[in-house]
Amino acid sequence: MREPFEYAVIRLVPRVERGEQINVGVLLYCQGRGFLGARTHLDADRARALAPDVDLDAVAAALGSWDRTCGGDGPARTMKPGERFRWLAAPKSTMIQAGPVHTGLTDDPAAELDRLMDTLVR
């Protein structure tokens, strides 16, 4: 049976004041399957095209925190998966941001997350 899910593209905005961005990941939440996950991929050449001086190690560390937050690490440990999704997907004025939330139907949230990564990020 297919279940509704929500997702947002994770974006790198190296210079917030310029608003230029590249897609670096996807965040997906499926309440019916109890699934919350993030997949990320940082293309160093694309990031440097927007900001030659971008600190790629800092960006990679920030992206890693998205996966840890999905798993309930750190301050998110007391939050339910839906709360963690809303926290991550909330608008931010930082270098790593989530785009608008979209919806769909799936019978396999992990496979859907991989499909979205291939379609929207890689």
All heavy atoms as an XYZ file, in Angstrom:
934
protein
N       0.836     -1.181      0.000
C       0.000      0.000      0.000
C       0.882      1.245      0.000
O       1.837      1.354      0.765
C      -0.891     -0.007      1.237
C      -1.832      1.159      1.285
S      -2.978      0.909      2.636
C      -3.217      2.564      3.118
N       0.552      2.181     -0.858
C       1.328      3.420     -0.947
C       0.922      4.375      0.175
O      -0.240      4.472      0.527
C       1.122      4.049     -2.310
C       1.706      3.149     -3.411
C       1.405      3.640     -4.766
N       1.920      5.000     -4.929
C       1.930      5.658     -6.068
N       1.466      5.095     -7.143
N       2.401      6.876     -6.129
N       1.926      5.039      0.715
C       1.731      5.967      1.826
C       2.145      7.372      1.391
O       3.079      7.529      0.600
C       2.603      5.564      3.017
C       2.305      4.211      3.600
C       1.145      4.228      4.568
O       0.678      5.318      4.937
O       0.692      3.128      4.934
N       1.502      8.398      1.926
C       1.943      9.766      1.627
C       3.293     10.054      2.286
O       3.596      9.523      3.351
C       0.845     10.646      2.219
C       0.019      9.783      3.093
C       0.294      8.361      2.754
N       4.083     10.876      1.612
C       5.355     11.318      2.171
C       5.547     12.791      1.845
O       4.876     13.344      0.978
C       6.533     10.484      1.650
C       6.853     10.706      0.197
C       7.786     11.665     -0.194
C       6.247      9.945     -0.794
C       8.088     11.866     -1.533
C       6.544     10.134     -2.131
C       7.458     11.107     -2.505
N       6.466     13.392      2.579
C       6.846     14.783      2.354
C       8.347     14.816      2.141
O       9.077     14.032      2.749
C       6.511     15.642      3.575
C       5.043     15.641      3.945
C       4.828     16.313      5.284
O       4.831     17.569      5.317
O       4.683     15.591      6.287
N       8.801     15.732      1.294
C      10.234     15.867      1.092
C      10.591     17.321      0.799
O       9.754     18.116      0.385
C      10.735     14.956     -0.030
C      10.399     15.428     -1.421
C      11.309     16.198     -2.165
C       9.177     15.120     -2.005
C      10.993     16.636     -3.448
C       8.860     15.551     -3.279
C       9.768     16.312     -3.994
O       9.456     16.751     -5.253
N      11.847     17.619      1.044
C      12.399     18.934      0.707
C      13.812     18.729      0.191
O      14.542     17.861      0.671
C      12.417     19.847      1.936
N      14.174     19.524     -0.792
C      15.539     19.501     -1.319
C      16.429     20.295     -0.355
O      16.049     21.366      0.113
C      15.595     20.108     -2.733
C      17.024     20.219     -3.234
C      14.756     19.278     -3.694
N      17.582     19.746     -0.040
C      18.563     20.437      0.791
C      19.477     21.209     -0.149
O      20.004     20.648     -1.113
C      19.377     19.445      1.640
C      18.451     18.596      2.499
C      20.400     20.195      2.499
C      19.141     17.398      3.149
N      19.650     22.485      0.146
C      20.407     23.362     -0.753
C      21.609     23.976     -0.056
O      21.538     24.336      1.110
C      19.496     24.485     -1.235
C      18.316     23.961     -2.020
C      17.348     25.056     -2.323
N      16.284     24.540     -3.182
C      15.157     25.162     -3.384
N      14.921     26.315     -2.800
N      14.237     24.637     -4.169
N      22.665     24.134     -0.820
C      23.843     24.877     -0.372
C      23.735     26.283     -0.950
O      23.602     26.455     -2.164
C      25.128     24.205     -0.852
C      26.418     25.010     -0.678
C      26.703     25.288      0.793
C      27.582     24.286     -1.334
N      23.759     27.260     -0.067
C      23.719     28.677     -0.455
C      24.998     29.300      0.112
O      25.000     29.848      1.210
C      22.463     29.385      0.110
C      22.357     30.802     -0.441
C      21.207     28.581     -0.200
N      26.120     29.185     -0.623
C      27.405     29.596     -0.050
C      27.487     31.061      0.348
O      28.171     31.412      1.294
C      28.428     29.269     -1.126
C      27.703     28.713     -2.269
C      26.244     28.672     -1.966
N      26.799     31.900     -0.392
C      26.743     33.327     -0.059
C      25.270     33.712      0.028
O      24.633     34.026     -0.984
C      27.458     34.152     -1.127
C      28.939     33.882     -1.156
C      29.642     34.876     -2.051
N      31.063     34.645     -2.028
C      31.817     34.576     -3.109
N      31.289     34.740     -4.302
N      33.111     34.369     -2.998
N      24.760     33.677      1.240
C      23.335     33.894      1.464
C      22.865     35.198      0.831
O      21.774     35.268      0.249
C      23.014     33.848      2.975
C      21.554     34.182      3.235
C      23.356     32.475      3.535
N      23.699     36.228      0.903
C      23.310     37.527      0.362
C      23.097     37.500     -1.150
O      22.362     38.321     -1.692
C      24.342     38.607      0.751
C      25.694     38.459      0.089
C      26.650     37.463      0.751
O      26.261     36.725      1.665
O      27.814     37.419      0.317
N      23.720     36.547     -1.846
C      23.548     36.447     -3.303
C      22.385     35.557     -3.694
O      21.852     35.669     -4.795
C      24.838     35.932     -3.940
C      25.969     36.948     -3.817
C      27.193     36.471     -4.529
N      26.902     36.299     -5.950
C      27.761     36.558     -6.906
N      28.952     37.015     -6.614
N      27.440     36.367     -8.156
N      22.030     34.620     -2.840
C      20.897     33.744     -3.113
C      21.164     32.629     -4.108
O      20.263     31.888     -4.461
N      22.402     32.494     -4.578
C      22.728     31.407     -5.511
C      22.812     30.097     -4.735
O      23.292     30.069     -3.608
C      24.056     31.700     -6.203
C      24.016     32.955     -7.036
C      25.387     33.390     -7.510
O      26.394     33.131     -6.822
O      25.445     34.000     -8.587
N      22.363     29.014     -5.375
C      22.291     27.745     -4.656
C      22.504     26.560     -5.571
O      22.289     26.654     -6.778
C      20.930     27.623     -3.979
C      19.797     27.678     -4.971
C      18.449     27.906     -4.316
O      18.362     28.159     -3.139
N      17.395     27.798     -5.090
N      22.905     25.453     -4.938
C      22.953     24.167     -5.626
C      22.277     23.141     -4.724
O      22.310     23.259     -3.494
C      24.385     23.714     -5.992
C      25.263     23.566     -4.760
C      25.011     24.651     -6.999
C      26.591     22.882     -5.034
N      21.663     22.158     -5.335
C      21.032     21.083     -4.578
C      22.112     20.129     -4.088
O      22.940     19.665     -4.878
C      20.028     20.337     -5.450
C      18.876     21.203     -5.877
O      18.665     22.290     -5.340
N      18.117     20.747     -6.847
N      22.077     19.829     -2.786
C      23.088     18.955     -2.192
C      22.473     17.779     -1.435
O      23.207     16.984     -0.841
C      24.042     19.736     -1.261
C      24.895     20.708     -2.056
C      23.284     20.445     -0.145
N      21.158     17.654     -1.450
C      20.560     16.538     -0.736
C      19.050     16.586     -0.764
O      18.441     17.499     -1.319
N      18.461     15.570     -0.135
C      17.017     15.464     -0.016
C      16.683     14.964      1.386
O      17.354     14.077      1.921
C      16.418     14.495     -1.070
C      14.909     14.346     -0.897
C      16.742     14.948     -2.482
N      15.656     15.545      1.957
C      15.111     15.168      3.255
C      13.728     14.584      3.001
O      12.925     15.196      2.283
C      15.014     16.433      4.118
C      14.357     16.351      5.476
C      15.199     15.496      6.420
C      14.190     17.752      6.047
N      13.433     13.393      3.528
C      12.151     12.742      3.264
C      11.559     12.192      4.555
O      12.259     11.562      5.348
C      12.318     11.610      2.254
C      11.015     10.978      1.757
C      11.105     10.672      0.269
C      10.648      9.738      2.536
N      10.260     12.444      4.745
C       9.521     11.958      5.917
C       8.258     11.250      5.456
O       7.473     11.797      4.677
C       9.156     13.129      6.830
C       8.254     12.765      7.978
C       8.609     11.776      8.885
C       7.044     13.414      8.151
C       7.780     11.446      9.941
C       6.209     13.102      9.216
C       6.585     12.113     10.103
O       5.770     11.791     11.154
N       8.064     10.028      5.940
C       6.848      9.253      5.663
C       6.295      8.789      7.008
O       6.791      7.828      7.600
C       7.163      8.061      4.762
S       5.729      7.044      4.343
N       5.284      9.481      7.491
C       4.719      9.189      8.803
C       4.185      7.759      8.875
O       4.423      7.056      9.854
C       3.602     10.182      9.132
C       2.990      9.949     10.500
C       1.896     10.953     10.828
O       1.507     11.767      9.987
N       1.407     10.901     12.038
N       3.467      7.319      7.858
C       2.855      5.994      7.847
C       3.848      4.852      7.956
O       3.517      3.775      8.451
N       5.069      5.074      7.504
C       6.112      4.050      7.577
C       7.134      4.342      8.675
O       8.100      3.608      8.838
C       6.847      3.931      6.238
C       5.971      3.542      5.065
C       5.542      2.073      5.163
N       4.536      1.756      4.175
C       4.759      1.101      3.054
N       5.951      0.672      2.769
N       3.761      0.868      2.224
N       6.925      5.449      9.400
C       7.868      5.801     10.465
C       9.257      6.079      9.934
O      10.256      5.803     10.599
N       9.334      6.651      8.745
C      10.627      6.865      8.072
C      10.969      8.346      8.029
O      10.153      9.172      7.622
C      10.563      6.316      6.645
C      11.846      6.481      5.879
C      12.815      5.499      5.908
C      12.073      7.625      5.120
C      13.998      5.661      5.201
C      13.253      7.785      4.416
C      14.213      6.800      4.456
N      12.172      8.668      8.441
C      12.746      9.995      8.267
C      14.188      9.791      7.849
O      14.959      9.112      8.541
C      12.691     10.806      9.559
C      13.393     12.171      9.513
C      12.767     13.088      8.470
C      13.375     12.815     10.888
N      14.563     10.347      6.709
C      15.927     10.172      6.232
C      16.395     11.357      5.415
O      15.597     12.116      4.872
N      17.698     11.486      5.362
C      18.338     12.501      4.530
C      19.471     11.835      3.775
O      20.186     10.993      4.325
C      18.868     13.651      5.381
N      19.625     12.194      2.529
C      20.768     11.769      1.725
C      21.402     13.042      1.200
O      20.698     13.969      0.774
C      20.350     10.903      0.546
C      19.566      9.665      0.886
C      20.456      8.453      1.091
N      19.671      7.233      1.091
C      18.932      6.794      2.093
N      18.823      7.503      3.188
N      18.271      5.657      2.021
N      22.715     13.090      1.188
C      23.408     14.275      0.693
C      24.538     13.887     -0.241
O      25.068     12.780     -0.180
C      23.980     15.112      1.866
O      24.920     14.325      2.598
C      22.876     15.599      2.792
N      24.879     14.841     -1.096
C      26.001     14.674     -2.025
C      26.537     16.070     -2.330
O      25.818     16.910     -2.871
C      25.542     13.993     -3.311
C      26.586     13.975     -4.376
N      27.666     13.124     -4.341
C      26.725     14.727     -5.484
C      28.417     13.351     -5.408
N      27.880     14.322     -6.114
N      27.774     16.296     -1.970
C      28.402     17.597     -2.206
C      29.318     17.504     -3.418
O      30.316     16.785     -3.393
C      29.197     18.034     -0.967
C      29.943     19.356     -1.081
C      28.993     20.501     -1.397
C      30.706     19.624      0.203
N      28.974     18.203     -4.471
C      29.797     18.292     -5.675
C      30.733     19.487     -5.493
O      30.310     20.649     -5.614
C      28.907     18.467     -6.896
C      29.666     18.483     -8.209
O      30.799     19.027     -8.251
O      29.124     17.970     -9.199
N      31.984     19.204     -5.176
C      32.948     20.262     -4.850
C      33.122     21.250     -6.002
O      33.222     22.463     -5.763
C      34.287     19.642     -4.470
N      33.162     20.774     -7.221
C      33.354     21.670     -8.362
C      32.175     22.636     -8.519
O      32.376     23.826     -8.776
C      33.539     20.869     -9.654
C      34.853     20.103     -9.675
O      35.808     20.526     -8.988
O      34.914     19.066    -10.364
N      30.965     22.144     -8.353
C      29.792     23.019     -8.451
C      29.774     24.035     -7.318
O      29.447     25.199     -7.525
C      28.504     22.191     -8.442
C      28.327     21.395     -9.727
C      27.060     20.582     -9.717
N      25.922     21.480     -9.810
C      24.697     21.178     -9.406
N      24.454     20.005     -8.862
N      23.722     22.041     -9.536
N      30.134     23.586     -6.120
C      30.164     24.506     -4.973
C      31.206     25.606     -5.195
O      30.935     26.785     -4.949
C      30.461     23.740     -3.692
N      32.369     25.227     -5.683
C      33.421     26.218     -5.931
C      33.076     27.157     -7.082
O      33.556     28.284     -7.129
C      34.744     25.514     -6.206
C      35.373     24.964     -4.946
C      36.823     24.557     -5.208
N      37.357     23.864     -4.065
C      37.606     22.558     -4.012
N      37.393     21.795     -5.073
N      38.092     22.010     -2.925
N      32.237     26.707     -8.011
C      31.809     27.588     -9.103
C      30.985     28.758     -8.550
O      31.061     29.862     -9.086
C      30.990     26.810    -10.131
N      30.226     28.505     -7.497
C      29.447     29.576     -6.874
C      30.280     30.410     -5.910
O      30.073     31.607     -5.785
C      28.251     28.999     -6.107
C      27.122     28.419     -6.917
C      26.006     27.935     -6.001
C      26.570     29.435     -7.898
N      31.202     29.746     -5.217
C      32.006     30.434     -4.197
C      33.367     29.764     -4.117
O      33.528     28.768     -3.423
C      31.304     30.382     -2.847
N      34.347     30.282     -4.851
C      35.663     29.643     -4.887
C      36.303     29.451     -3.511
O      37.100     28.533     -3.325
C      36.501     30.600     -5.737
C      35.516     31.349     -6.560
C      34.271     31.446     -5.722
N      35.927     30.262     -2.555
C      36.529     30.170     -1.227
C      35.673     29.392     -0.232
O      35.953     29.394      0.967
C      36.788     31.571     -0.673
C      35.519     32.406     -0.564
O      34.503     32.039     -1.201
O      35.528     33.409      0.164
N      34.641     28.667     -0.684
C      33.764     27.930      0.217
C      34.568     26.887      1.002
O      35.462     26.232      0.460
C      32.594     27.267     -0.548
C      33.073     26.166     -1.495
C      31.548     26.743      0.403
N      34.268     26.770      2.280
C      34.931     25.797      3.154
C      34.201     24.462      3.005
O      33.196     24.212      3.674
C      34.896     26.300      4.599
C      35.634     25.386      5.562
O      35.904     24.217      5.219
O      35.923     25.861      6.687
N      34.713     23.606      2.125
C      34.037     22.348      1.816
C      33.975     21.419      3.025
O      32.997     20.683      3.191
C      34.719     21.659      0.636
C      34.611     22.404     -0.693
C      35.427     21.698     -1.761
C      33.163     22.546     -1.130
N      34.988     21.444      3.887
C      34.962     20.608      5.084
C      33.832     21.034      6.012
O      33.122     20.192      6.576
C      36.295     20.659      5.822
C      37.414     19.976      5.048
O      37.118     19.062      4.241
O      38.584     20.353      5.249
N      33.638     22.339      6.169
C      32.552     22.843      7.016
C      31.193     22.488      6.418
O      30.268     22.107      7.147
C      32.684     24.348      7.203
N      31.074     22.586      5.097
C      29.816     22.226      4.436
C      29.532     20.741      4.633
O      28.414     20.348      4.978
C      29.846     22.595      2.938
C      28.637     22.024      2.212
C      29.923     24.106      2.761
N      30.550     19.900      4.442
C      30.367     18.453      4.619
C      29.957     18.131      6.056
O      29.089     17.278      6.282
C      31.649     17.719      4.245
N      30.558     18.806      7.017
C      30.189     18.584      8.424
C      28.743     18.998      8.675
O      27.993     18.296      9.365
C      31.137     19.351      9.340
N      28.335     20.124      8.112
C      26.953     20.591      8.285
C      25.971     19.613      7.645
O      24.917     19.313      8.218
C      26.792     21.986      7.693
N      26.312     19.098      6.477
C      25.440     18.126      5.824
C      25.339     16.842      6.645
O      24.265     16.239      6.737
C      25.932     17.825      4.411
C      25.781     18.968      3.410
C      26.450     18.602      2.089
C      24.323     19.327      3.208
N      26.427     16.422      7.247
C      26.404     15.238      8.103
C      25.471     15.400      9.284
O      24.852     14.432      9.752
N      25.332     16.623      9.761
C      24.446     16.856     10.901
C      22.981     16.623     10.537
O      22.171     16.286     11.398
C      24.655     18.256     11.469
O      24.101     19.232     10.619
N      22.632     16.800      9.276
C      21.251     16.539      8.854
C      20.906     15.063      9.049
O      19.850     14.724      9.555
C      21.042     16.957      7.399
C      20.934     18.438      7.236
C      21.910     19.361      7.489
C      19.796     19.174      6.824
N      21.444     20.620      7.237
C      20.153     20.541      6.821
C      18.527     18.815      6.415
C      19.265     21.546      6.452
C      17.646     19.813      6.045
C      18.009     21.156      6.064
N      21.811     14.184      8.650
C      21.580     12.746      8.814
C      21.512     12.378     10.297
O      20.648     11.606     10.715
C      22.676     11.949      8.104
C      22.378     10.475      8.077
O      21.243     10.101      7.730
O      23.273      9.681      8.421
N      22.403     12.952     11.098
C      22.392     12.662     12.533
C      21.104     13.172     13.185
O      20.538     12.513     14.059
C      23.622     13.250     13.203
C      24.913     12.515     12.811
C      26.106     12.953     13.644
N      26.381     14.375     13.562
C      27.063     14.979     12.582
N      27.540     14.256     11.572
N      27.275     16.277     12.603
N      20.632     14.329     12.768
C      19.385     14.863     13.308
C      18.215     13.963     12.936
O      17.335     13.697     13.767
C      19.145     16.303     12.821
O      20.220     17.124     13.278
C      17.826     16.855     13.332
N      18.200     13.455     11.713
C      17.142     12.517     11.310
C      17.132     11.297     12.228
O      16.068     10.781     12.576
C      17.333     12.066      9.865
S      16.907     13.322      8.649
N      18.317     10.843     12.631
C      18.424      9.685     13.520
C      18.141      9.986     14.976
O      18.117      9.088     15.809
N      17.955     11.257     15.312
C      17.616     11.616     16.682
C      18.807     11.932     17.561
O      18.694     11.920     18.783
N      19.949     12.249     16.971
C      21.131     12.600     17.759
C      21.051     14.043     18.232
O      20.352     14.875     17.652
C      22.409     12.425     16.930
C      22.757     10.968     16.709
O      22.097     10.096     17.299
O      23.689     10.698     15.927
N      21.814     14.356     19.261
C      21.943     15.722     19.749
C      20.636     16.277     20.269
O      19.836     15.556     20.877
N      20.397     17.575     20.026
C      19.185     18.221     20.544
C      17.894     17.579     20.036
O      16.838     17.748     20.644
C      19.296     19.665     20.036
C      20.726     19.859     19.701
C      21.269     18.510     19.333
N      17.958     16.835     18.944
C      16.759     16.217     18.365
C      16.358     14.923     19.067
O      15.324     14.346     18.746
C      16.991     15.944     16.877
N      17.138     14.471     20.026
C      16.873     13.163     20.627
C      15.499     13.060     21.300
O      14.960     11.972     21.403
C      17.986     12.769     21.585
C      18.037     13.533     22.865
C      19.191     13.075     23.779
N      19.528     14.107     24.718
C      20.376     15.114     24.499
N      21.000     15.185     23.344
N      20.608     16.018     25.407
N      14.961     14.167     21.756
C      13.649     14.116     22.419
C      12.501     14.384     21.450
O      11.341     14.337     21.862
C      13.585     15.149     23.569
O      13.773     16.455     23.028
C      14.640     14.851     24.624
N      12.816     14.645     20.194
C      11.780     14.957     19.201
C      11.302     13.698     18.491
O      12.080     12.783     18.249
C      12.325     15.913     18.144
C      12.752     17.242     18.642
S      13.548     18.132     17.268
C      13.189     19.798     17.690
N      10.041     13.708     18.105
C       9.492     12.649     17.259
C       9.966     12.901     15.830
O      10.350     14.019     15.478
C       7.974     12.671     17.331
C       7.453     12.360     18.719
C       5.953     12.467     18.751
C       5.460     12.211     20.174
N       4.028     12.418     20.299
N       9.934     11.868     14.964
C      10.405     12.056     13.584
C       9.741     13.224     12.857
O      10.403     13.975     12.149
C      10.098     10.717     12.913
C      10.135      9.729     14.027
C       9.593     10.468     15.229
N       8.442     13.386     12.999
C       7.755     14.493     12.336
C       8.241     15.847     12.826
O       8.370     16.794     12.049
N       8.531     15.937     14.102
C       9.058     17.184     14.654
C      10.454     17.465     14.101
O      10.782     18.613     13.789
C       9.111     17.112     16.181
C       7.754     17.055     16.846
C       7.837     16.792     18.337
O       8.587     15.880     18.755
O       7.145     17.510     19.080
N      11.262     16.418     13.996
C      12.612     16.593     13.432
C      12.523     17.050     11.973
O      13.284     17.917     11.539
C      13.416     15.298     13.559
C      13.731     14.960     15.009
C      14.767     13.872     15.159
N      14.427     12.596     14.588
C      13.929     11.567     15.276
N      13.685     11.674     16.558
N      13.676     10.423     14.679
N      11.592     16.453     11.204
C      11.415     16.874      9.812
C      11.054     18.355      9.748
O      11.636     19.111      8.975
C      10.339     16.030      9.124
C      10.049     16.475      7.720
C      10.893     16.087      6.684
C       8.969     17.288      7.423
C      10.646     16.501      5.376
C       8.710     17.710      6.130
C       9.559     17.305      5.102
N      10.077     18.778     10.546
C       9.645     20.178     10.528
C      10.783     21.113     10.946
O      10.918     22.205     10.388
C       8.449     20.390     11.458
C       7.260     19.558     11.126
C       6.370     20.175     10.042
N       5.346     19.214      9.664
C       5.367     18.492      8.557
N       6.330     18.630      7.704
N       4.410     17.649      8.284
N      11.578     20.683     11.914
C      12.709     21.491     12.371
C      13.722     21.669     11.243
O      14.192     22.775     10.963
C      13.341     20.831     13.599
C      14.439     21.601     14.254
C      14.547     22.958     14.393
C      15.593     21.062     14.888
N      15.691     23.283     15.080
C      16.360     22.130     15.398
C      16.053     19.764     15.085
C      17.548     21.954     16.074
C      17.238     19.581     15.777
C      17.969     20.668     16.263
N      14.059     20.573     10.573
C      15.029     20.646      9.480
C      14.475     21.404      8.272
O      15.216     22.114      7.593
C      15.459     19.235      9.067
C      16.338     18.504     10.069
C      16.442     17.031      9.706
C      17.717     19.140     10.159
N      13.195     21.236      7.990
C      12.600     21.850      6.797
C      12.205     23.314      7.008
O      11.832     23.988      6.048
C      11.379     21.041      6.351
N      12.296     23.804      8.236
C      11.915     25.197      8.515
C      12.842     26.161      7.770
O      14.027     25.883      7.590
C      11.985     25.463     10.014
N      12.311     27.305      7.331
C      13.152     28.301      6.637
C      14.321     28.755      7.510
O      14.171     28.931      8.720
C      12.184     29.465      6.381
C      10.824     28.854      6.431
C      10.917     27.729      7.422
N      15.475     28.917      6.870
C      16.687     29.342      7.561
C      17.442     30.339      6.687
O      17.319     30.321      5.471
C      17.599     28.144      7.831
C      17.009     27.097      8.747
C      17.892     25.865      8.783
C      17.301     24.746      9.587
N      16.046     24.235      9.089
N      18.228     31.167      7.324
C      19.108     32.086      6.606
C      20.549     31.652      6.814
O      21.399     32.432      7.211
C      18.902     33.521      7.113
O      17.624     33.967      6.788
N      20.816     30.399      6.565
C      22.148     29.846      6.739
C      22.644     29.284      5.415
O      21.921     29.258      4.424
C      22.139     28.731      7.798
O      21.263     27.687      7.350
C      21.674     29.235      9.149
N      23.857     28.790      5.422
C      24.464     28.260      4.207
C      23.772     26.982      3.723
O      23.714     26.712      2.530
C      25.952     27.991      4.464
C      26.710     27.670      3.214
S      28.451     27.292      3.482
C      29.093     28.865      3.965
N      23.250     26.162      4.653
C      22.533     24.941      4.304
C      21.061     25.169      4.623
O      20.707     25.457      5.761
C      23.058     23.721      5.090
C      24.575     23.573      4.944
C      22.329     22.456      4.644
C      25.052     23.260      3.558
N      20.195     25.031      3.606
C      18.770     25.325      3.759
C      17.934     24.240      3.098
O      18.377     23.609      2.140
C      18.412     26.651      3.079
C      19.191     27.838      3.526
C      18.853     29.089      2.730
O      17.979     29.088      1.877
N      19.571     30.168      3.010
N      16.727     24.076      3.601
C      15.755     23.210      2.926
C      14.885     24.068      2.031
O      14.530     25.193      2.389
C      14.892     22.485      3.951
N      14.558     23.534      0.872
C      13.642     24.222     -0.020
C      12.209     23.965      0.414
O      11.957     23.413      1.491
N      11.251     24.333     -0.424
C       9.841     24.108     -0.096
C       9.539     22.621      0.082
O      10.181     21.762     -0.533
C       9.086     24.652     -1.313
C      10.067     25.469     -2.075
C      11.428     24.982     -1.716
N       8.568     22.324      0.915
C       8.146     20.940      1.141
C       7.167     20.534      0.050
O       6.249     21.280     -0.286
C       7.501     20.788      2.540
C       6.933     19.387      2.733
C       8.524     21.117      3.628
N       7.407     19.344     -0.510
C       6.543     18.761     -1.537
C       6.016     17.427     -1.013
O       6.540     16.887     -0.041
C       7.322     18.537     -2.830
C       7.947     19.778     -3.366
N       7.242     20.726     -4.067
C       9.216     20.246     -3.279
C       8.044     21.715     -4.411
N       9.252     21.448     -3.933
N       5.021     16.870     -1.679
C       4.409     15.618     -1.237
C       4.368     14.606     -2.369
O       4.533     14.941     -3.543
C       2.978     15.854     -0.723
O       2.192     16.396     -1.796
C       2.958     16.803      0.459
N       4.114     13.371     -1.994
C       3.961     12.293     -2.958
C       3.438     11.050     -2.270
O       3.099     11.081     -1.079
N       3.386      9.957     -3.011
C       2.975      8.657     -2.488
C       4.053      7.641     -2.797
O       4.639      7.657     -3.883
C       1.658      8.204     -3.133
C       0.417      9.033     -2.830
C      -0.751      8.590     -3.714
C       0.045      8.928     -1.362
N       4.297      6.733     -1.847
C       5.330      5.721     -2.057
C       5.011      4.461     -1.271
O       4.318      4.517     -0.252
C       6.716      6.246     -1.650
O       7.711      5.287     -2.016
C       6.807      6.513     -0.150
N       5.511      3.343     -1.746
C       5.434      2.112     -0.961
C       6.805      1.757     -0.380
O       6.929      0.808      0.375
C       4.863      0.946     -1.768
C       5.611      0.693     -3.059
O       6.640      1.339     -3.306
O       5.147     -0.165     -3.830
N       7.832      2.551     -0.715
C       9.182      2.317     -0.203
C       9.892      3.663     -0.026
O      10.519      4.170     -0.957
C       9.951      1.428     -1.188
C      11.318      1.020     -0.679
O      11.829      1.638      0.289
O      11.889      0.085     -1.260
N       9.804      4.257      1.172
C      10.383      5.587      1.375
C      11.892      5.660      1.123
O      12.368      6.644      0.558
C      10.066      5.910      2.843
C       8.953      5.008      3.214
C       9.083      3.799      2.350
N      12.635      4.638      1.495
C      14.086      4.660      1.275
C      14.403      4.662     -0.218
O      15.281      5.404     -0.675
C      14.753      3.485      1.976
N      13.700      3.859     -0.989
C      13.904      3.834     -2.442
C      13.479      5.157     -3.062
O      14.114      5.646     -4.009
C      13.144      2.671     -3.076
N      12.410      5.747     -2.543
C      11.951      7.039     -3.042
C      12.992      8.116     -2.773
O      13.262      8.973     -3.622
C      10.621      7.422     -2.390
C      10.001      8.664     -2.955
C       9.529      8.499     -4.397
O       9.151      7.384     -4.804
O       9.540      9.498     -5.138
N      13.605      8.068     -1.605
C      14.663      9.020     -1.267
C      15.835      8.881     -2.237
O      16.360      9.879     -2.743
C      15.110      8.805      0.179
C      16.159      9.734      0.750
C      15.794     11.200      0.591
C      16.396      9.394      2.215
N      16.217      7.659     -2.542
C      17.298      7.437     -3.513
C      16.908      7.944     -4.901
O      17.718      8.547     -5.604
C      17.658      5.947     -3.579
C      18.345      5.451     -2.320
O      18.947      6.268     -1.584
O      18.286      4.229     -2.065
N      15.661      7.701     -5.302
C      15.192      8.168     -6.611
C      15.216      9.695     -6.683
O      15.673     10.279     -7.667
C      13.762      7.659     -6.890
C      13.259      8.005     -8.282
C      11.769      7.715     -8.439
N      10.941      8.662     -7.728
C      10.698      9.930     -8.116
N      11.237     10.402     -9.224
N       9.919     10.713     -7.396
N      14.753     10.342     -5.629
C      14.770     11.803     -5.603
C      16.203     12.346     -5.645
O      16.474     13.361     -6.298
C      14.028     12.334     -4.372
C      12.506     12.164     -4.409
C      11.898     12.432     -3.038
C      11.894     13.057     -5.474
N      17.114     11.685     -4.957
C      18.520     12.099     -5.006
C      19.047     12.048     -6.435
O      19.692     12.973     -6.905
C      19.378     11.192     -4.109
C      19.438     11.598     -2.677
S      20.257     13.182     -2.411
C      21.940     12.789     -2.837
N      18.764     10.935     -7.115
C      19.242     10.786     -8.493
C      18.615     11.828     -9.421
O      19.270     12.329    -10.329
C      18.946      9.387     -9.016
C      19.811      8.329     -8.364
O      20.873      8.663     -7.801
O      19.419      7.140     -8.403
N      17.360     12.146     -9.189
C      16.638     13.091    -10.041
C      16.983     14.547     -9.753
O      17.156     15.352    -10.671
C      15.114     12.902     -9.871
O      14.785     11.550    -10.173
C      14.333     13.839    -10.761
N      17.102     14.898     -8.483
C      17.209     16.307     -8.092
C      18.599     16.779     -7.703
O      18.840     17.986     -7.664
C      16.251     16.574     -6.919
C      14.776     16.250     -7.185
C      13.973     16.371     -5.909
C      14.234     17.140     -8.277
N      19.498     15.857     -7.398
C      20.801     16.271     -6.869
C      21.973     15.835     -7.744
O      22.830     16.629     -8.078
C      21.006     15.759     -5.426
C      22.369     16.155     -4.882
C      19.898     16.269     -4.521
N      22.020     14.596     -8.121
C      23.194     14.069     -8.848
C      23.136     14.364    -10.318
O      22.201     14.533    -10.944
C      23.331     12.573     -8.622
C      23.649     12.282     -7.193
C      23.993     10.813     -6.997
N      24.228     10.597     -5.597
C      23.563      9.711     -4.860
N      22.659      8.943     -5.395
N      23.831      9.581     -3.593
